[in-house]
Amino acid sequence: MIFNLANVLTLSRIFFVIPITVLTLLGESYYIPALVIFVIAAMTDMFDGMAARKSNQVSDFGKIMDQVCDKILINSIFILFIAISKVPAWFVVILVARDTFVNGMRTLLAGKKIVVAADKLGKLKTVLEIALIICVYSQLFGNIVESTLMYMTLIISVVSGLNYIIKNLKHI
């Protein structure tokens, strides 16, 4: 069943992008409300998996859409950060290219009945992306912390993308 609690939580991340976008574009005085909504959206990523396992409703739909909805939420915010000059465009291009490639590979393999779930490096990448978004919105940390997080995110993103390729090359 597609419309269970886990999948509704997963799909909700797409809809959270709308108020986050509006608040972000309204200016710095709206960053904290945007951050609060982002944190709620990010928490749905933890709760959707818990709900699916608890109700024994883990599905291929959920495994695939969880990744897609994560990318829509996070990449949308990074694109917003380009618009408000908080991160460089080249950084976002690399992240989006990596995510698009990995999701394309997942789609290709799904056609062969192979589901590629997130691995530890992919999850670490997501944690670093979330930390960077929180850092930018909260404005509590300096440029050194933001730059360090940005480069850590970039390195883990590239390494995890290469890891997905290496682990799944035999299936292509």
N, C-alpha and C positions, 0 to 999 in steps of 0.2 A: 504494500500500500504506500503510495507516494505521500499522502497527506497524513502523516503521523507527527507526533510532537518533535521528534528528532529532525525530520526534514523541514518542518515549518521553521524551527530555530535556524537551520542551515540557510534556508532561502531568505530569512529575515535580514541577513547581513546585506543583501542587495538593497533593500529598502532603507536601511540605515544610512546609506550613501547620500540620499537626498538631503536630510536635515544637516548632515555633516558638511556637505558642499555649501549649502546656503549660509550656514553659520561661519564657515571658514572665509567665504568671500565677503561677508559683512565686515570683516576686519579683526584686528588683534583683540579687541575687547570681547569678542565672541569665541575666542579659542578655547576657553575653559568649558563652556557648554558643548562645543564640538568635541572636545576631549572626553567629556563624560559620556556622550552618546557613542563615541568610538569605543570606549572601554566596555560599555554594555554590549555593543556589537561583537567585540572581540571575545567577550565571555561566552557568547552563544556558541562559539567554536568548541569550548570545553564542554558545555552542557549538552550539545547535540549528540556528541559521541556517548556521553554517559546515558542519555535517554535512550539511545538506540540499543546499547548493550543491556541496559536494565529491562527494557521491554522486549528484548530478543528480536529487534527489528533492524539489525545491521543489514544493509543492502548495497548492491553495486551502485544504485542511484545515489545513495547517501555518500558512499566513498568518493564518487566522482564529483558530485555537486558540492561537497564540502570543500574540495580543493578549488573549484571554480568560483564559488562564493567568496572564499578567502581572498582570491586574487582580485576579484572585482572590488571588494572593500579596500584592500591595502593599496592596490595599484591606482585606484581612483584618488585616494588621498595623496599619494606621491605625485600624481599628475597635478592635483590642486597645489601642492607645495612648489611645483615649478611655476605655476601662475602667480604665486605670491612671493616668489624668489627665496624660498627656504631651502631648496635642494637644487643641484645642477641638473639640467636636462639629460646629460650623458649618463648620469647615475640611474635615472628612471628608465631610460632607453634600455640599458643593460638588464635591469630587473624585469621589465616587461618582456623583453626578448627572451630571456631565460624562461620565464613563466609560460609564455606562449609556446615555446619549443617543447617544454616538459608536458604541457597539457595536450599539445598535438601528438606527442609520443604516446601519452596515455590513451588518447582517442584511437590512434592507430592500433594499439595493442588491445583495446577493448573490443575492436572488431574481430580480434583473434581470440576473444573470450579470456583475455588476460587482464586482470585488474591490478594496476600499479598503485599501491597505497603509498602514503607519505612515509618517508623514512626519517631517521633521527636528524640527519643533516638538513632535510627539508623543514622539519619542525623547528630546528635551531634557527634557520633562516627566518621563519615566520616570527619567532620570539624576538629576534634582533630587529626585524622590521617594526614590530609593535613597540619595542623599546624606543626606537628612533622616532616614531610618530608621537609617542607620549612626550619624549624629550622636546621635540619641536613645538608641540602645542602648549606644553606647560611653561616653556621659557624659563625654567628654573636652573638649567644647566648652561654652561657657556659653549662657545663655538668649538672648543677643544673636545668636549664630551660628544657633541653632535657630530663633529668630523670623525672622531674615533669610531663611533657607532656606525656612521655611514660607510666607512671603509671596511669595518668588520662585516657588516651586512653584505657589502659588495663581494668580498672574498668568499664568504660562506655561500652566497648565492651562486657564484660561478662554480665553486667546488661541488656543491650539491647538484647542480645541473649536470656537470661532468659525471658525477656518481650515478645519476639516473641513466645516463647514456651507457656507461660501462656495464651497469647491472642488467640492462635490458637489451643490449645490442644483439644478444643471441636470439631474441624473439622477433627481431625485425627482418 
